[in-house]
Amino acid sequence: MVMTIDLAVLLAVVIFVLLRRRVAPRTKLDTGMTMAVVLVFGVLIAPTAFGHWILDAVGELAQGVSDTGSP
């Protein structure tokens, strides 16, 4: 039996653990590492169908918000 793991799923787990770890103030190194991991996660998930779905949903939300303010 061969088991594989998607890198985006692994990074999602790492992000979840990093953001849930503690409520105390973080160091600059810890914050920078979290930002780098989130950036790589975004680059990995962007070309997928799920990434396109997120982009479409955010675009529709932004369009709805901008249409609300106009007469």
DSSP file (Angstrom, degrees, kcal/mol; ACC not computed):
  #  RESIDUE AA STRUCTURE BP1 BP2  ACC     N-H-->O    O-->H-N    N-H-->O    O-->H-N    TCO  KAPPA ALPHA  PHI   PSI    X-CA   Y-CA   Z-CA
    1    1 A M              0   0    0      0, 0.0     2,-0.5     0, 0.0     0, 0.0   0.000 360.0 360.0 360.0 127.6    0.0    0.0    0.0
    2    2 A V        -     0   0    0      2,-0.0     2,-0.5     0, 0.0     0, 0.0  -0.889 360.0-162.9-105.1 129.3    1.4    3.4   -1.0
    3    3 A M        -     0   0    0     -2,-0.5     2,-0.3     2,-0.0     0, 0.0  -0.944   8.3-176.8-114.7 129.9    0.4    6.4    0.9
    4    4 A T        -     0   0    0     -2,-0.5     2,-0.4     2,-0.0    -2,-0.0  -0.867  10.1-155.5-120.6 157.9    0.8    9.9   -0.4
    5    5 A I        -     0   0    0     -2,-0.3     2,-0.3     4,-0.0    -2,-0.0  -0.999  19.7-124.2-133.7 136.1    0.2   13.3    1.1
    6    6 A D     >  -     0   0    0     -2,-0.4     4,-2.1     1,-0.1     3,-0.2  -0.589  16.2-136.0 -76.9 136.2   -0.5   16.5   -0.7
    7    7 A L  H  > S+     0   0    0     -2,-0.3     4,-2.5     1,-0.2     5,-0.2   0.847 104.5  56.3 -63.9 -34.5    1.9   19.3    0.3
    8    8 A A  H  > S+     0   0    0      2,-0.2     4,-2.0     1,-0.2    -1,-0.2   0.890 107.3  48.8 -65.6 -38.3   -1.0   21.8    0.5
    9    9 A V  H  > S+     0   0    0      2,-0.2     4,-1.9     1,-0.2    -2,-0.2   0.916 111.0  50.4 -66.5 -42.5   -2.8   19.6    3.0
   10   10 A L  H  X S+     0   0    0     -4,-2.1     4,-2.1     1,-0.2    -2,-0.2   0.917 111.3  47.9 -61.3 -43.5    0.4   19.3    5.0
   11   11 A L  H  X S+     0   0    0     -4,-2.5     4,-2.8     1,-0.2    -1,-0.2   0.855 107.3  56.5 -66.8 -34.2    0.9   23.1    5.0
   12   12 A A  H  X S+     0   0    0     -4,-2.0     4,-2.2     2,-0.2    -1,-0.2   0.899 108.6  47.4 -62.7 -39.4   -2.8   23.6    6.1
   13   13 A V  H  X S+     0   0    0     -4,-1.9     4,-2.3     2,-0.2    -2,-0.2   0.911 111.8  49.9 -66.7 -42.3   -2.1   21.4    9.1
   14   14 A V  H  X S+     0   0    0     -4,-2.1     4,-2.7     2,-0.2    -2,-0.2   0.916 111.1  49.2 -62.6 -43.1    1.1   23.3    9.9
   15   15 A I  H  X S+     0   0    0     -4,-2.8     4,-2.6     2,-0.2     5,-0.2   0.918 110.0  51.7 -62.3 -43.5   -0.8   26.6    9.6
   16   16 A F  H  X S+     0   0    0     -4,-2.2     4,-1.4     1,-0.2    -2,-0.2   0.921 112.9  44.7 -59.5 -44.5   -3.5   25.3   11.9
   17   17 A V  H  X S+     0   0    0     -4,-2.3     4,-0.9     2,-0.2    -2,-0.2   0.908 113.7  50.0 -67.5 -41.7   -1.0   24.2   14.5
   18   18 A L  H  < S+     0   0    0     -4,-2.7     4,-0.4     1,-0.2     3,-0.3   0.903 114.7  42.7 -64.3 -41.2    1.0   27.5   14.3
   19   19 A L  H  < S+     0   0    0     -4,-2.6    -1,-0.2     1,-0.2    -2,-0.2   0.729 118.0  45.1 -79.4 -20.9   -2.0   29.7   14.6
   20   20 A R  H  < S+     0   0    0     -4,-1.4    -1,-0.2    -5,-0.2    -2,-0.2   0.513  88.6  93.7 -96.3  -6.5   -3.6   27.7   17.4
   21   21 A R  S  < S-     0   0    0     -4,-0.9     2,-0.3    -3,-0.3    -1,-0.1   0.878  93.3 -17.5 -62.1 -49.4   -0.5   27.2   19.5
   22   22 A R        -     0   0    0     -4,-0.4    -1,-0.1     2,-0.1     4,-0.1  -0.975  39.0-139.5-156.6 163.4   -0.6   30.1   22.0
   23   23 A V  S    S+     0   0    0     -2,-0.3     3,-0.1     2,-0.1    -1,-0.1   0.477  71.0 106.1-106.9  -5.7   -2.1   33.4   22.8
   24   24 A A  S    S-     0   0    0      1,-0.1    -2,-0.1     0, 0.0     0, 0.0  -0.325  88.9 -79.3 -69.2 157.1    1.0   35.1   24.1
   25   25 A P        -     0   0    0      0, 0.0     2,-0.2     0, 0.0    -1,-0.1  -0.284  51.8-130.8 -57.6 141.0    2.8   37.6   21.9
   26   26 A R        -     0   0    0     -3,-0.1     2,-0.1     1,-0.1    -3,-0.0  -0.576  14.8-111.9 -95.3 157.3    4.8   36.0   19.2
   27   27 A T     >  -     0   0    0     -2,-0.2     4,-2.3     1,-0.1     5,-0.2  -0.370  29.8-110.4 -78.8 165.3    8.4   36.8   18.2
   28   28 A K  H  > S+     0   0    0      1,-0.2     4,-2.5     2,-0.2     5,-0.2   0.877 119.8  52.8 -64.2 -37.3    9.3   38.4   14.9
   29   29 A L  H  > S+     0   0    0      2,-0.2     4,-2.4     1,-0.2    -1,-0.2   0.922 109.8  47.7 -64.8 -43.7   10.9   35.2   13.7
   30   30 A D  H  > S+     0   0    0      2,-0.2     4,-2.2     1,-0.2    -2,-0.2   0.908 113.3  47.6 -64.2 -42.7    7.7   33.2   14.6
   31   31 A T  H  X S+     0   0    0     -4,-2.3     4,-2.4     2,-0.2    -2,-0.2   0.910 112.4  49.8 -64.9 -42.1    5.5   35.7   12.8
   32   32 A G  H  X S+     0   0    0     -4,-2.5     4,-2.2     2,-0.2    -2,-0.2   0.892 110.3  49.8 -63.8 -40.6    7.8   35.7    9.8
   33   33 A M  H  X S+     0   0    0     -4,-2.4     4,-2.4     2,-0.2    -1,-0.2   0.907 110.8  49.9 -65.6 -41.4    7.8   32.0    9.6
   34   34 A T  H  X S+     0   0    0     -4,-2.2     4,-2.4     1,-0.2    -2,-0.2   0.916 110.8  49.6 -63.0 -42.7    4.0   31.8    9.8
   35   35 A M  H  X S+     0   0    0     -4,-2.4     4,-2.3     1,-0.2    -2,-0.2   0.898 111.0  49.8 -63.1 -40.2    3.7   34.4    7.0
   36   36 A A  H  X S+     0   0    0     -4,-2.2     4,-2.4     2,-0.2    -2,-0.2   0.910 111.3  48.2 -65.3 -42.5    6.1   32.5    4.8
   37   37 A V  H  X S+     0   0    0     -4,-2.4     4,-2.3     1,-0.2    -2,-0.2   0.904 112.4  48.9 -65.0 -41.2    4.2   29.2    5.3
   38   38 A V  H  X S+     0   0    0     -4,-2.4     4,-2.4     2,-0.2    -2,-0.2   0.889 110.5  51.5 -65.6 -38.9    0.9   30.9    4.6
   39   39 A L  H  X S+     0   0    0     -4,-2.3     4,-2.1     2,-0.2    -2,-0.2   0.926 111.0  46.7 -63.1 -45.4    2.3   32.5    1.4
   40   40 A V  H  X S+     0   0    0     -4,-2.4     4,-2.2     2,-0.2    -2,-0.2   0.894 111.2  53.2 -63.8 -39.4    3.6   29.1    0.2
   41   41 A F  H  X S+     0   0    0     -4,-2.3     4,-2.2     1,-0.2    -2,-0.2   0.920 108.6  49.9 -60.2 -44.2    0.2   27.6    1.0
   42   42 A G  H  X S+     0   0    0     -4,-2.4     4,-1.6     1,-0.2    -2,-0.2   0.889 110.2  49.6 -62.4 -39.9   -1.5   30.3   -1.1
   43   43 A V  H  < S+     0   0    0     -4,-2.1    -1,-0.2     1,-0.2    -2,-0.2   0.873 113.2  47.3 -67.3 -36.8    0.8   29.7   -4.0
   44   44 A L  H  < S+     0   0    0     -4,-2.2    -2,-0.2     1,-0.2    -1,-0.2   0.856 117.1  40.6 -73.2 -34.4    0.1   25.9   -3.9
   45   45 A I  H >< S+     0   0    0     -4,-2.2     3,-1.2    -5,-0.2     6,-0.6   0.687  95.5  82.0 -89.7 -17.4   -3.6   26.2   -3.6
   46   46 A A  T 3< S+     0   0    0     -4,-1.6    -1,-0.2     1,-0.3    -2,-0.1   0.889  91.2  46.2 -58.9 -45.8   -4.2   29.0   -6.1
   47   47 A P  T 3  S+     0   0    0      0, 0.0    -1,-0.3     0, 0.0    -2,-0.1   0.538  96.6  94.6 -79.4  -1.2   -4.1   26.9   -9.3
   48   48 A T  S <> S-     0   0    0     -3,-1.2     4,-2.0    -4,-0.1     5,-0.2  -0.332  89.6-109.3 -83.5 168.7   -6.4   24.2   -7.9
   49   49 A A  H  > S+     0   0    0      1,-0.2     4,-2.2     2,-0.2     5,-0.1   0.876 121.6  53.4 -63.2 -37.5  -10.2   24.0   -8.4
   50   50 A F  H  > S+     0   0    0      2,-0.2     4,-2.3     1,-0.2    -1,-0.2   0.897 107.3  51.4 -64.5 -40.2  -10.6   24.9   -4.7
   51   51 A G  H  > S+     0   0    0     -6,-0.6     4,-2.2     1,-0.2    -2,-0.2   0.890 110.1  48.5 -63.2 -40.3   -8.4   28.0   -5.1
   52   52 A H  H  X S+     0   0    0     -4,-2.0     4,-2.6     2,-0.2    -1,-0.2   0.879 109.5  53.1 -66.6 -37.3  -10.5   29.1   -8.1
   53   53 A W  H  X S+     0   0    0     -4,-2.2     4,-2.5     2,-0.2    -2,-0.2   0.918 109.6  48.3 -63.2 -43.3  -13.7   28.6   -6.0
   54   54 A I  H  X S+     0   0    0     -4,-2.3     4,-2.7     2,-0.2     5,-0.2   0.924 111.7  50.2 -62.0 -44.8  -12.3   30.7   -3.2
   55   55 A L  H  X S+     0   0    0     -4,-2.2     4,-2.3     1,-0.2    -2,-0.2   0.914 112.2  47.0 -60.5 -44.2  -11.3   33.5   -5.7
   56   56 A D  H  X S+     0   0    0     -4,-2.6     4,-2.5     2,-0.2    -1,-0.2   0.910 112.7  49.5 -63.9 -42.1  -14.8   33.4   -7.3
   57   57 A A  H  X S+     0   0    0     -4,-2.5     4,-2.2     2,-0.2    -2,-0.2   0.917 113.2  45.5 -65.3 -43.3  -16.5   33.5   -3.8
   58   58 A V  H  X S+     0   0    0     -4,-2.7     4,-2.6     2,-0.2    -1,-0.2   0.885 112.4  52.4 -67.3 -38.1  -14.4   36.5   -2.7
   59   59 A G  H  X S+     0   0    0     -4,-2.3     4,-2.3    -5,-0.2    -2,-0.2   0.909 110.3  47.2 -63.0 -42.8  -14.9   38.3   -6.0
   60   60 A E  H  X S+     0   0    0     -4,-2.5     4,-2.4     2,-0.2    -2,-0.2   0.891 112.3  50.4 -65.6 -39.1  -18.7   37.9   -5.7
   61   61 A L  H  X S+     0   0    0     -4,-2.2     4,-2.3     2,-0.2    -2,-0.2   0.924 111.6  47.4 -63.9 -44.3  -18.6   39.1   -2.0
   62   62 A A  H  X S+     0   0    0     -4,-2.6     4,-2.4     1,-0.2    -2,-0.2   0.888 111.9  50.6 -64.6 -38.9  -16.5   42.1   -3.0
   63   63 A Q  H  X S+     0   0    0     -4,-2.3     4,-2.2     2,-0.2    -2,-0.2   0.905 110.5  49.6 -65.0 -41.3  -18.9   42.8   -5.9
   64   64 A G  H  X S+     0   0    0     -4,-2.4     4,-1.4     2,-0.2    -2,-0.2   0.890 111.7  48.1 -64.7 -39.9  -21.9   42.6   -3.5
   65   65 A V  H  X S+     0   0    0     -4,-2.3     4,-1.0     2,-0.2    -2,-0.2   0.906 113.1  47.2 -67.5 -41.9  -20.3   44.9   -1.0
   66   66 A S  H  X S+     0   0    0     -4,-2.4     4,-0.5     1,-0.2    -2,-0.2   0.847 111.0  52.0 -70.6 -31.8  -19.4   47.5   -3.7
   67   67 A D  H  < S+     0   0    0     -4,-2.2     3,-0.5     1,-0.2    -1,-0.2   0.790 102.0  61.9 -71.8 -27.2  -22.9   47.3   -5.2
   68   68 A T  H  < S+     0   0    0     -4,-1.4    -1,-0.2     1,-0.2    -2,-0.2   0.855 102.6  49.8 -66.2 -35.6  -24.4   48.0   -1.8
   69   69 A G  H  < S+     0   0    0     -4,-1.0    -1,-0.2    -3,-0.2    -2,-0.2   0.641  96.1  83.6 -80.3 -14.9  -22.8   51.4   -1.5
   70   70 A S     <        0   0    0     -4,-0.5     0, 0.0    -3,-0.5     0, 0.0  -0.651 360.0 360.0 -93.7 149.0  -23.9   52.7   -4.9
   71   71 A P              0   0    0      0, 0.0    -1,-0.1     0, 0.0    -4,-0.1   0.478 360.0 360.0 -73.8 360.0  -27.3   54.2   -5.5
